[in-house]
Amino acid sequence: MAKDLLRYLETHDREFSKGQKAIARYIRDHYEKAAFMTAAKLGAASGTSESTVVRFASEVGYKGYPELAEALRELVRNKLTSTERMAITDRIYREEDMVTKVMNADAESIRETLSGLDKKVFHDAVEAILSAGHIYVIGVRSSSAPASFLAFYLNLMLPGVKQISSNTASEVFEQLLHAGKDDVVVGISYPRYSRRTVKAVRLARAQGAKTIAITDSKTSPLAEAADLALLARGAMVSFVDSLIAPMSLINALIVAVGMQRKEDVYANFEKLEKIWDEYEVYEKIK
């Protein structure tokens, strides 16, 4: 509903009470500020009260104010440019203990991700990966880091793992040419969503492959394109999208896959340790 919230507030303005009109007007005019306000602060900014803001959130279809605030933050993540986001952050973080503020926000993202995680979808994703003939992982731009991390560890445990390189759109589709019904494609994308990743997942699904999205919400275009959607909150920190919660979810996915194949994984790592030692991959600590 985030992407339609501003339109909803405008078209339903006549139905609101005087206080609700004031809140709706403030959100429409200053949604980038309202997204990071408490209910009390939004009440003060709109000339109403905290209780009026809480009731307003329910009036417009949310379970409570935190859900409305999250919808506004999603709107900010999707709509604003990096320079606009930088300007917002300058107001939010001004004269604050930066490291405490940012790390607390990351910790909260992990807590919210865990509380909202669909454990059945997580289990289904693990089973799909374990039963796949080939596993393709794609993530571009800022999502390339978690994609590389996931592909790296899956490759140590399972055969047939490939990270899709994304220099051009044609290369992405060419690498997925043979992905079919026995395979799994994992796509990772966060606002602003990569069109290339979404299209790649759609192509793989059309070819019969099982598709898994790691993204931030059910309304994400990547979630809508995939068979399974693992949702992990991506917090906006300045012009940076914090991917701490997605990385934590990916950690859990890797461990869950490994625990299902303990004997194979143990044997793989025994071989790898001998190779790493022989070819001096790591520094030896004396």
Secondary structure as the mmCIF struct_conf table of DSSP 4:
data_model
#
loop_
_struct_conf.conf_type_id
_struct_conf.id
_struct_conf.beg_label_comp_id
_struct_conf.beg_label_asym_id
_struct_conf.beg_label_seq_id
_struct_conf.end_label_comp_id
_struct_conf.end_label_asym_id
_struct_conf.end_label_seq_id
HELX_RH_3T_P HELX_RH_3T_P1 ALA A 2 ASP A 4
HELX_RH_AL_P HELX_RH_AL_P1 LEU A 5 THR A 11
TURN_TY1_P TURN_TY1_P1 HIS A 12 HIS A 12
HELX_RH_3T_P HELX_RH_3T_P2 ASP A 13 GLU A 15
BEND BEND1 PHE A 16 PHE A 16
HELX_RH_AL_P HELX_RH_AL_P2 LYS A 18 ALA A 34
TURN_TY1_P TURN_TY1_P2 ALA A 35 PHE A 36
HELX_RH_AL_P HELX_RH_AL_P3 ALA A 39 ALA A 45
TURN_TY1_P TURN_TY1_P3 SER A 46 GLY A 47
BEND BEND2 THR A 48 THR A 48
HELX_RH_AL_P HELX_RH_AL_P4 GLU A 50 GLU A 59
TURN_TY1_P TURN_TY1_P4 VAL A 60 GLY A 61
BEND BEND3 LYS A 63 GLY A 64
HELX_RH_AL_P HELX_RH_AL_P5 TYR A 65 LYS A 79
HELX_RH_AL_P HELX_RH_AL_P6 SER A 82 ILE A 92
BEND BEND4 TYR A 93 TYR A 93
TURN_TY1_P TURN_TY1_P5 ARG A 94 GLU A 95
BEND BEND5 GLU A 96 GLU A 96
HELX_RH_AL_P HELX_RH_AL_P7 MET A 98 GLY A 116
HELX_RH_AL_P HELX_RH_AL_P8 LYS A 119 SER A 131
BEND BEND6 GLY A 133 GLY A 133
STRN STRN1 ILE A 135 GLY A 139
HELX_RH_3T_P HELX_RH_3T_P3 ARG A 141 SER A 143
HELX_RH_AL_P HELX_RH_AL_P9 SER A 144 MET A 157
BEND BEND7 LEU A 158 GLY A 160
STRN STRN2 VAL A 161 GLN A 163
HELX_LH_PP_P HELX_LH_PP_P1 ILE A 164 SER A 165
BEND BEND8 ASN A 167 THR A 168
HELX_RH_AL_P HELX_RH_AL_P10 ALA A 169 GLN A 175
TURN_TY1_P TURN_TY1_P6 LEU A 176 HIS A 178
TURN_TY1_P TURN_TY1_P7 LYS A 181 ASP A 182
STRN STRN3 VAL A 184 ILE A 188
BEND BEND9 PRO A 191 ARG A 192
HELX_LH_PP_P HELX_LH_PP_P2 TYR A 193 SER A 194
HELX_RH_AL_P HELX_RH_AL_P11 ARG A 195 ALA A 206
TURN_TY1_P TURN_TY1_P8 GLN A 207 GLY A 208
STRN STRN4 LYS A 210 THR A 215
BEND BEND10 ASP A 216 ASP A 216
TURN_TY1_P TURN_TY1_P9 LYS A 218 THR A 219
BEND BEND11 SER A 220 SER A 220
HELX_RH_AL_P HELX_RH_AL_P12 PRO A 221 ALA A 225
BEND BEND12 ALA A 226 ASP A 227
STRN STRN5 LEU A 228 LEU A 231
STRN STRN6 ALA A 235 VAL A 237
TURN_TY1_P TURN_TY1_P10 SER A 238 PHE A 239
STRN STRN7 VAL A 240 SER A 242
HELX_RH_AL_P HELX_RH_AL_P13 ILE A 244 GLN A 260
TURN_TY1_P TURN_TY1_P11 ARG A 261 ARG A 261
HELX_RH_AL_P HELX_RH_AL_P14 LYS A 262 GLU A 278
TURN_TY1_P TURN_TY1_P12 TYR A 279 GLU A 280
BEND BEND13 TYR A 282 TYR A 282
HELX_LH_PP_P HELX_LH_PP_P3 GLU A 283 ILE A 285
#
